Amino acid sequence: MRRATIGLVGLVATIAFAAPAQASRLVTLVTHSKYVNPSKVEFNGQPGLRVNVLLPDGYRAKRRYPVLYLLHGHGDSYSSWMDPKDGDVAHVAKGFPGIIVMPEGDRGWYTNWWKGGARSPGWERYHLDELIPLIERKFSIRRGRRWHAIAGLSMGGEGAIFYASQRPGYFGSAASFSGVLSIQRPEWPTGFDTQGENHVDVYGDPDAQRFYWTGHNPTALVQNLRLTRLFVAVGDGVPAPGDPISPTGVLGEAELRQQAQDFVDAAESAGDNVTYDPRQGIHEWRYWRQHLTDALHWGFFHRVTERTREWSYETVAQHSAAWGFRFDFVRAPGVVETLRQSGSLLSGSGAGTVRIRAPNGARFTRKLPFNTLIPQHVPRRHERGGGHRRHKG
């Protein structure tokens, strides 16, 4: 396996391999972000937001490939899934027909931190609004949500399901391995704080900012995932022979088993397509390698609904996207915002003013709550006829 490291300035770069693409399997990108300060993220003493990209055998830029985003857990880094002692992805996913993207998530919980309302650092915005478009530009990714999948372990399991809920028109399949999937269980804030971060910094006060917790809780967002294939694997906290002595691995996995059950119950009640794989095991890499193996057999790229005119979408993000629509709230929401489409009708409940771009290109602004017919796209003057825009002078 050959390795290339590429620096990106302002998320713009030209990828050049030292050898033909067929010989280059692992590429490491060093990215910049407007939403996460790279100096706060270090790997081996070197600050930066790194991303490992594992290319399939015989990768050719003229051919398009499926993509799997693979998120790491708390205390790990972008390199953990590739580490032979940890994820060993090069071996576990040998022969995988797509591109595997393994980004840095630090200890960021794949969340725009509440931080007293600052919503920074903005890990969601980095991954969803900067990294994914970068990967789409620099690598040959197949179009269609069937060919876009996301998975992760522990903190990354939460991130995978949450990101899938926030971009339902992009990700067709999502998988969680020992994921944190029910963050509003009453005992979770205490458990969260034992890991080094303060839950109030990340999500706000559980009562005063209940909306922000709800808007990041996978169990509360299952309606967003109605047309997404879901795979949930988790242990029970019971060690098997040969497992290390790990009280945190035992207790942590037992808690996550309950969270997984919460999520699966809610997903099934909502009519989601969820495959549940509960088994014996603790919070350790040997189990996550097996979970990934099982998810690969389950299949990340089966057929899914590509487009729909009947959907419901909940978010607390100021900038979000669902099913070809782009939503930009004038001010960061202070409630869970709900947008729905039913045929040619778009509705919204919540509060605030939102600027909307529809799949047909129409742009309009509405104050919530609203019910409106989706306008027809009227080309702007410079879009008509091929002439140059005229300027007054």
C-alpha positions in Angstrom: 0.0 0.0 0.0 1.4 3.4 -1.0 0.5 6.5 0.9 0.3 10.1 -0.3 -0.2 13.1 1.9 -1.8 16.2 0.4 -2.2 19.6 1.9 -5.3 21.5 1.0 -5.4 25.3 1.3 -9.0 26.6 1.9 -10.3 23.2 0.9 -8.9 23.6 -2.6 -6.2 21.3 -4.0 -5.1 19.2 -7.0 -4.6 15.6 -6.2 -1.4 14.2 -7.7 0.0 10.8 -7.1 3.6 9.9 -7.3 2.7 6.7 -9.1 -0.2 5.6 -11.3 -3.5 5.6 -9.6 -3.7 1.8 -9.7 -0.7 1.6 -7.3 -2.0 4.2 -4.8 -4.5 2.9 -2.3 -4.3 5.2 0.7 -4.4 9.0 0.4 -4.2 11.3 3.4 -5.7 14.8 3.0 -4.9 17.7 5.3 -7.9 20.0 5.2 -8.7 23.5 6.4 -12.1 24.5 7.8 -14.1 27.7 8.5 -15.9 25.9 11.3 -13.2 23.9 13.2 -9.9 25.4 14.2 -7.2 22.9 13.0 -4.8 24.1 15.7 -7.1 22.6 18.3 -6.8 19.1 16.6 -3.5 17.3 16.8 -2.2 14.0 15.6 1.3 13.0 16.7 1.9 16.6 17.7 1.0 17.9 14.3 -2.1 20.2 14.2 -4.5 19.7 11.3 -7.8 18.1 10.1 -6.7 15.0 8.4 -8.7 12.5 6.4 -7.7 9.1 5.2 -9.2 8.0 1.9 -8.9 4.3 1.0 -9.2 3.8 -2.8 -10.4 0.5 -4.2 -8.0 -1.7 -6.2 -7.5 -0.3 -9.7 -9.0 3.0 -8.9 -9.4 5.1 -12.1 -10.5 8.7 -12.1 -12.7 8.2 -15.2 -14.8 5.6 -13.4 -17.3 6.5 -10.7 -17.4 4.6 -7.3 -19.6 4.2 -4.3 -18.5 5.9 -1.1 -18.6 4.8 2.5 -17.8 7.4 5.3 -16.4 5.6 8.3 -16.3 7.6 11.6 -14.1 6.9 14.5 -15.0 6.9 18.2 -14.1 9.1 21.2 -10.4 9.2 22.0 -9.5 7.8 18.5 -8.5 9.7 15.3 -8.8 9.6 11.6 -6.1 6.9 11.5 -7.8 4.5 13.9 -9.8 2.6 11.3 -6.7 2.0 9.2 -4.5 1.0 12.2 -3.9 -2.8 11.9 -4.2 -3.0 15.7 -7.6 -1.3 15.7 -9.9 -1.2 12.7 -7.6 -2.9 10.2 -9.9 -1.7 7.4 -7.4 -2.6 4.7 -7.8 -6.3 5.7 -11.4 -6.3 6.9 -12.7 -4.5 3.8 -10.4 -6.1 1.3 -12.0 -6.1 -2.1 -14.6 -3.5 -1.1 -15.7 -2.0 -4.4 -16.0 1.6 -3.2 -14.0 4.5 -1.7 -13.8 4.6 2.1 -13.4 8.1 3.7 -12.2 8.2 7.3 -12.2 11.8 8.6 -10.9 13.4 11.8 -13.6 13.9 14.4 -11.4 14.4 17.4 -13.5 14.4 20.5 -16.1 16.6 18.9 -19.2 14.3 19.0 -20.0 15.1 15.4 -21.9 18.1 16.7 -21.9 21.9 16.4 -21.1 22.5 20.1 -23.7 24.5 22.0 -21.0 26.5 23.9 -23.5 29.1 25.3 -25.2 29.4 22.0 -22.0 29.9 19.9 -22.5 26.5 18.2 -18.8 26.2 17.8 -16.6 24.3 17.0 -18.8 23.3 14.1 -18.1 19.6 13.4 -21.4 19.1 11.6 -20.7 22.0 9.2 -17.1 20.8 8.6 -18.1 17.3 7.7 -21.4 17.9 5.9 -20.8 21.3 4.2 -17.0 21.2 3.6 -15.7 17.7 3.6 -18.4 15.9 1.6 -18.3 18.5 -1.2 -14.5 18.3 -1.2 -14.6 14.5 -1.6 -17.1 14.8 -4.4 -14.9 17.2 -6.2 -11.6 15.4 -5.8 -12.7 11.8 -6.3 -15.0 10.0 -8.7 -18.1 9.4 -6.6 -21.2 7.7 -8.1 -24.4 9.9 -8.1 -27.4 8.7 -6.2 -28.1 8.1 -2.5 -27.9 4.3 -3.1 -24.2 4.7 -3.5 -23.5 6.9 -0.5 -23.3 5.2 3.0 -22.0 6.2 6.4 -21.0 4.1 9.5 -19.2 4.6 12.7 -18.4 3.2 16.2 -19.4 4.5 19.6 -19.3 8.3 19.2 -18.9 7.7 15.5 -22.0 5.5 15.6 -24.0 8.5 16.9 -22.3 10.6 14.2 -23.2 8.2 11.4 -26.9 8.0 12.3 -27.2 11.7 13.1 -25.5 12.7 9.8 -27.7 10.4 7.9 -30.7 12.0 9.5 -29.5 15.5 8.6 -28.8 14.6 4.9 -31.5 12.0 4.1 -31.3 12.8 0.4 -27.6 12.0 0.3 -27.1 8.9 2.4 -29.0 5.8 1.5 -27.6 3.5 4.2 -26.2 4.1 7.7 -24.7 1.8 10.3 -23.9 2.1 14.0 -21.5 -0.1 15.9 -21.9 0.3 19.7 -23.2 3.7 19.0 -24.5 6.4 21.3 -28.0 6.5 20.0 -30.2 7.7 22.8 -28.6 10.7 24.4 -31.6 11.8 26.3 -31.6 8.9 28.7 -31.5 10.4 32.2 -28.3 8.7 33.2 -26.4 9.7 30.0 -25.2 13.2 30.9 -23.3 11.8 33.9 -21.7 9.1 31.8 -20.9 11.6 29.1 -18.9 13.8 31.5 -16.7 10.9 32.6 -15.1 11.0 29.1 -13.6 14.4 29.5 -16.1 16.8 27.9 -18.8 18.7 29.7 -22.3 17.8 28.3 -23.4 21.4 28.8 -20.6 22.6 26.5 -21.6 20.2 23.8 -25.4 20.1 23.9 -26.4 22.8 26.5 -28.4 22.3 29.6 -30.6 19.2 29.3 -33.6 21.3 30.4 -32.9 24.8 29.2 -31.7 23.5 25.8 -33.9 20.5 25.5 -34.5 21.3 21.9 -30.8 21.1 21.1 -30.5 17.7 22.8 -33.6 16.5 20.9 -32.2 17.8 17.6 -29.0 15.8 18.0 -30.6 12.6 19.5 -30.8 9.8 16.9 -33.7 8.2 18.7 -35.7 11.4 18.4 -34.9 11.8 14.7 -36.1 8.5 13.3 -38.7 10.2 11.1 -35.9 11.7 9.1 -34.7 8.2 8.3 -37.9 6.7 6.9 -36.2 5.9 3.6 -32.7 5.1 4.8 -31.5 1.5 5.3 -30.2 1.2 8.9 -27.9 -1.4 10.5 -27.4 -1.4 14.3 -24.9 -3.7 16.0 -24.1 -3.7 19.8 -22.8 -5.9 22.6 -24.3 -6.5 26.0 -21.4 -5.7 28.3 -20.7 -9.4 29.0 -17.0 -10.2 28.2 -16.1 -13.3 26.2 -13.1 -15.5 27.0 -9.9 -13.6 26.1 -11.4 -10.2 26.4 -9.3 -7.6 28.3 -10.4 -6.7 31.9 -12.1 -3.4 31.2 -14.8 -2.1 33.6 -15.5 0.8 31.3 -15.8 -1.5 28.3 -18.3 -3.6 30.3 -20.4 -0.8 31.8 -20.2 1.4 28.7 -21.4 -1.4 26.4 -24.2 -2.3 28.7 -25.4 1.3 28.6 -25.1 1.4 24.8 -27.1 -1.8 24.5 -30.0 0.0 26.2 -29.5 3.0 23.9 -29.5 0.8 20.9 -32.8 -0.8 22.0 -34.3 2.7 22.4 -33.3 3.6 18.9 -34.4 0.4 17.3 -37.8 0.5 19.1 -38.3 4.1 17.9 -37.1 3.3 14.3 -39.4 0.3 14.0 -42.4 2.3 15.3 -41.7 4.9 12.7 -41.6 2.3 10.0 -37.8 2.6 9.3 -35.9 -0.2 7.6 -33.6 -1.3 10.4 -31.5 -4.4 10.8 -30.6 -5.0 14.5 -27.7 -7.3 15.5 -27.4 -7.5 19.4 -24.9 -9.9 20.7 -22.5 -10.7 23.5 -19.5 -8.4 23.8 -17.9 -5.3 25.4 -16.6 -1.9 24.1 -13.6 -3.2 22.2 -12.1 -3.1 18.7 -12.4 -6.9 18.2 -16.1 -6.5 18.2 -16.2 -3.4 16.0 -14.1 -5.2 13.3 -16.7 -8.0 13.4 -19.6 -5.5 13.3 -18.0 -3.9 10.2 -17.6 -7.3 8.6 -21.2 -8.1 9.3 -22.3 -4.7 7.9 -20.3 -5.4 4.7 -22.2 -8.6 4.3 -25.5 -6.7 5.0 -24.5 -4.5 2.1 -24.1 -0.7 2.1 -25.2 -0.2 -1.5 -28.5 -1.9 -2.0 -31.3 -0.2 -3.9 -33.1 2.6 -2.1 -35.6 5.3 -3.0 -33.7 8.0 -4.8 -36.3 10.8 -4.8 -39.5 11.4 -2.9 -42.2 14.1 -2.7 -43.4 12.8 0.6 -41.1 13.4 3.6 -40.7 14.9 7.0 -37.4 16.5 8.3 -36.5 17.8 11.7 -33.4 19.9 12.4 -31.9 22.4 14.8 -29.2 23.5 12.3 -29.2 27.0 10.9 -28.0 25.6 7.5 -29.3 22.2 6.4 -30.5 20.2 3.4 -33.0 17.4 2.7 -34.3 15.8 -0.5 -32.9 18.4 -2.8 -34.0 21.4 -0.7 -31.6 23.7 1.0 -32.8 25.5 4.2 -31.0 28.5 5.6 -32.5 30.1 8.7 -31.9 33.8 9.2 -31.1 33.1 12.8 -30.0 29.9 14.5 -33.1 28.0 15.5 -34.2 28.0 19.2 -36.6 25.1 18.7 -36.7 21.9 16.7 -37.7 23.0 13.2 -39.9 20.6 11.2 -40.2 20.8 7.4 -42.5 18.6 5.3 -43.2 18.0 1.7 -46.4 16.4 0.4 -46.6 16.6 -3.4 -46.4 20.2 -4.5 -47.0 21.5 -0.9 -44.2 22.4 1.5 -44.9 23.2 5.1 -42.9 24.2 8.1 -43.5 24.3 11.9 -41.4 25.8 14.5 -40.2 29.4 14.6 -38.1 31.9 12.7 -37.6 32.8 9.0 -36.0 30.5 6.5 -34.6 31.0 3.1 -35.4 28.0 0.9 -33.9 26.7 -2.4 -36.1 24.0 -4.0 -34.8 21.2 -6.2 -36.2 23.0 -9.2 -34.0 26.0 -8.5 -36.8 28.2 -7.1 -35.7 30.4 -4.2 -38.2 31.8 -1.7 -38.4 32.9 1.9 -41.0 31.9 4.5 -41.7 32.7 8.1 -42.6 29.6 10.2 -45.2 28.2 10.6 -46.1 28.1 6.9 -47.9 26.1 4.2 -47.0 27.0 0.7 -47.1 25.7 -2.8 -43.5 25.1 -4.1 -43.0 27.9 -6.6 -41.9 27.2 -10.2 -38.4 28.2 -11.0 -38.2 31.5 -12.8 -34.7 31.9 -14.3 -32.8 35.0 -13.3 -32.0 37.5 -16.0 -28.4 36.3 -16.4 -29.7 32.7 -16.7 -31.8 33.5 -19.8 -30.7 33.4 -23.4 -27.0 33.1 -22.9 -26.2 36.8 -22.9 -24.1 38.6 -20.4 -25.6 40.3 -17.4 -25.9 44.0 -18.0 -24.7 46.4 -15.4 -25.7 50.0 -14.9 -22.7 52.2 -15.2 
